[in-house]
Amino acid sequence: DGQDHLCIDETVRSDGRLDRAIAHTAASICAAMVDAEVIRMVRIKTGTVKRLQKDLNLYKKEFEEQQNKVDRMKEEGCDEHDIKQQVQVLNETVTMIPDCRQRLEAALIDLKSYLEAEACSEEGEEVESAKKVAADAELVFEE
């Protein structure tokens, strides 16, 4: 095995074109590894935005359900203690919405910045999907 490397090394040194071909191949492999890392990061950042958008929508839905429940309990004349407990649950949901919205905004900024800086030369399904997810998430902030 050591002799094979010696022969290859000697051939590389005596043939400049072969040396350039190996350097080009190494550069191609390195570029492919960088591309794979960019795609991996795009997937991670896109997944984060999707998850946070889903969480925000769930908190909004829960808020509406809890508000309806509190209103219904008041109309039905339920025990004041039970209503207070339900209002407390409602308030906990209300406090989660701005926090989730801020995390979504930060993740969206991170994704868009990454797409502009690292993935601008990339094309493909992952990048297109990331751009669509970002556009969908921006609609949340227009509400």
FITIDO-102574 format. One record per residue (C-alpha): x, y, z; chain; residue in three letters. Coordinates in Angstrom, 2 decimals. Last residue first. Layout:
<<X Y Z> "A" "ALA">
...
***
This chain:
<<-51.83 40.73 10.14> "A" "GLU">
<<-48.84 41.67 7.97> "A" "GLU">
<<-46.46 39.91 10.36> "A" "PHE">
<<-48.04 36.52 9.77> "A" "VAL">
<<-47.75 37.06 6.01> "A" "LEU">
<<-43.97 36.98 6.40> "A" "GLU">
<<-44.23 33.31 7.34> "A" "ALA">
<<-45.69 32.43 3.95> "A" "ASP">
<<-42.87 34.24 2.13> "A" "ALA">
<<-40.26 32.49 4.29> "A" "ALA">
<<-41.86 29.08 3.68> "A" "VAL">
<<-41.86 29.79 -0.07> "A" "LYS">
<<-38.20 30.82 -0.04> "A" "LYS">
<<-37.28 27.71 1.96> "A" "ALA">
<<-39.15 25.47 -0.49> "A" "SER">
<<-37.27 27.05 -3.39> "A" "GLU">
<<-33.97 26.50 -1.56> "A" "VAL">
<<-34.79 22.88 -0.74> "A" "GLU">
<<-36.07 22.05 -4.24> "A" "GLU">
<<-33.11 23.32 -6.12> "A" "GLY">
<<-30.85 26.21 -6.76> "A" "GLU">
<<-27.86 27.33 -4.82> "A" "GLU">
<<-25.97 30.48 -5.74> "A" "SER">
<<-27.96 32.57 -3.26> "A" "CYS">
<<-27.62 29.87 -0.63> "A" "ALA">
<<-24.99 31.40 1.58> "A" "GLU">
<<-25.62 35.10 2.07> "A" "ALA">
<<-29.14 35.72 0.80> "A" "GLU">
<<-30.56 32.38 1.94> "A" "LEU">
<<-28.80 32.72 5.28> "A" "TYR">
<<-30.20 36.18 5.80> "A" "SER">
<<-33.71 34.98 4.92> "A" "LYS">
<<-33.46 32.03 7.31> "A" "LEU">
<<-32.09 34.12 10.19> "A" "ASP">
<<-34.69 36.84 9.69> "A" "ILE">
<<-37.41 34.17 9.71> "A" "LEU">
<<-35.98 32.56 12.84> "A" "ALA">
<<-35.93 35.92 14.63> "A" "ALA">
<<-39.51 36.71 13.53> "A" "GLU">
<<-40.69 33.28 14.60> "A" "LEU">
<<-39.06 33.68 18.02> "A" "ARG">
<<-40.73 37.08 18.39> "A" "GLN">
<<-44.13 35.65 17.42> "A" "ARG">
<<-43.72 32.79 19.87> "A" "CYS">
<<-43.04 35.25 22.67> "A" "ASP">
<<-45.92 37.51 21.61> "A" "PRO">
<<-48.36 34.53 21.57> "A" "ILE">
<<-47.22 32.84 24.79> "A" "MET">
<<-48.51 35.57 27.10> "A" "THR">
<<-52.05 35.23 25.72> "A" "VAL">
<<-52.02 31.48 26.34> "A" "THR">
<<-51.11 32.01 29.98> "A" "GLU">
<<-53.87 34.63 30.23> "A" "ASN">
<<-56.47 32.17 28.92> "A" "LEU">
<<-55.44 29.55 31.49> "A" "VAL">
<<-55.78 32.23 34.20> "A" "GLN">
<<-59.19 33.18 32.81> "A" "VAL">
<<-60.21 29.52 33.13> "A" "GLN">
<<-59.15 29.48 36.77> "A" "GLN">
<<-61.03 32.69 37.43> "A" "LYS">
<<-64.15 31.24 35.77> "A" "ILE">
<<-63.97 28.16 37.96> "A" "ASP">
<<-63.65 30.35 41.09> "A" "HIS">
<<-66.64 32.47 40.01> "A" "GLU">
<<-68.87 29.38 39.71> "A" "ASP">
<<-70.67 29.22 36.40> "A" "CYS">
<<-73.36 31.72 35.42> "A" "GLY">
<<-74.03 30.22 32.00> "A" "GLU">
<<-73.12 33.48 30.29> "A" "GLU">
<<-69.88 33.72 32.27> "A" "LYS">
<<-68.93 30.11 31.43> "A" "MET">
<<-69.69 30.72 27.75> "A" "ARG">
<<-67.47 33.81 27.68> "A" "ASP">
<<-64.64 31.91 29.39> "A" "VAL">
<<-65.00 29.01 26.93> "A" "LYS">
<<-65.07 31.33 23.95> "A" "ASN">
<<-61.89 33.03 25.17> "A" "GLN">
<<-60.25 29.64 25.70> "A" "GLN">
<<-61.12 28.50 22.17> "A" "GLU">
<<-59.94 31.77 20.62> "A" "GLU">
<<-56.68 31.66 22.57> "A" "PHE">
<<-56.14 28.00 21.64> "A" "GLU">
<<-56.46 28.89 17.96> "A" "LYS">
<<-53.95 31.71 18.35> "A" "LYS">
<<-51.58 29.42 20.25> "A" "TYR">
<<-51.91 26.76 17.53> "A" "LEU">
<<-51.17 29.31 14.80> "A" "ASN">
<<-48.07 30.45 16.68> "A" "LEU">
<<-46.87 26.87 17.11> "A" "ASP">
<<-47.33 26.16 13.38> "A" "LYS">
<<-45.36 29.28 12.50> "A" "GLN">
<<-42.68 28.22 14.98> "A" "LEU">
<<-42.45 24.76 13.44> "A" "ARG">
<<-42.29 26.04 9.86> "A" "LYS">
<<-39.62 28.62 10.74> "A" "VAL">
<<-37.51 25.98 12.49> "A" "THR">
<<-37.90 23.54 9.63> "A" "GLY">
<<-36.71 26.18 7.16> "A" "THR">
<<-33.63 26.84 9.31> "A" "LYS">
<<-32.78 23.14 9.48> "A" "ILE">
<<-33.41 22.52 5.78> "A" "ARG">
<<-31.36 25.56 4.76> "A" "VAL">
<<-28.55 24.37 7.06> "A" "MET">
<<-28.49 20.96 5.39> "A" "ARG">
<<-28.57 22.55 1.92> "A" "ILE">
<<-25.60 24.76 2.82> "A" "VAL">
<<-23.72 21.76 4.24> "A" "GLU">
<<-24.36 19.73 1.08> "A" "ALA">
<<-23.14 22.64 -1.05> "A" "ASP">
<<-19.98 22.90 1.09> "A" "VAL">
<<-19.35 19.15 0.67> "A" "MET">
<<-19.93 19.43 -3.09> "A" "ALA">
<<-17.49 22.35 -3.24> "A" "ALA">
<<-14.86 20.31 -1.36> "A" "CYS">
<<-15.32 17.37 -3.75> "A" "ILE">
<<-15.02 19.71 -6.73> "A" "SER">
<<-11.90 21.32 -5.25> "A" "ALA">
<<-10.34 17.89 -4.73> "A" "ALA">
<<-11.17 16.95 -8.32> "A" "THR">
<<-9.61 20.20 -9.58> "A" "HIS">
<<-6.49 19.58 -7.46> "A" "ALA">
<<-6.27 16.03 -8.84> "A" "ILE">
<<-6.62 17.30 -12.39> "A" "ALA">
<<-4.03 20.02 -11.72> "A" "ARG">
<<-1.49 17.41 -10.51> "A" "ASP">
<<-2.28 15.24 -13.52> "A" "LEU">
<<-1.51 18.19 -15.75> "A" "ARG">
<<1.79 18.85 -13.95> "A" "GLY">
<<3.15 15.36 -14.65> "A" "ASP">
<<6.48 14.55 -12.88> "A" "SER">
<<5.30 15.41 -9.39> "A" "ARG">
<<1.99 13.62 -9.77> "A" "VAL">
<<3.65 10.53 -11.13> "A" "THR">
<<6.08 10.42 -8.19> "A" "GLU">
<<3.22 10.81 -5.72> "A" "ASP">
<<1.25 8.02 -7.42> "A" "ILE">
<<4.26 5.70 -7.31> "A" "CYS">
<<4.91 6.48 -3.63> "A" "LEU">
<<1.24 6.01 -2.76> "A" "HIS">
<<1.27 2.59 -4.40> "A" "ASP">
<<4.46 1.69 -2.55> "A" "GLN">
<<2.85 2.39 0.82> "A" "GLY">
<<0.00 0.00 0.00> "A" "ASP">
***
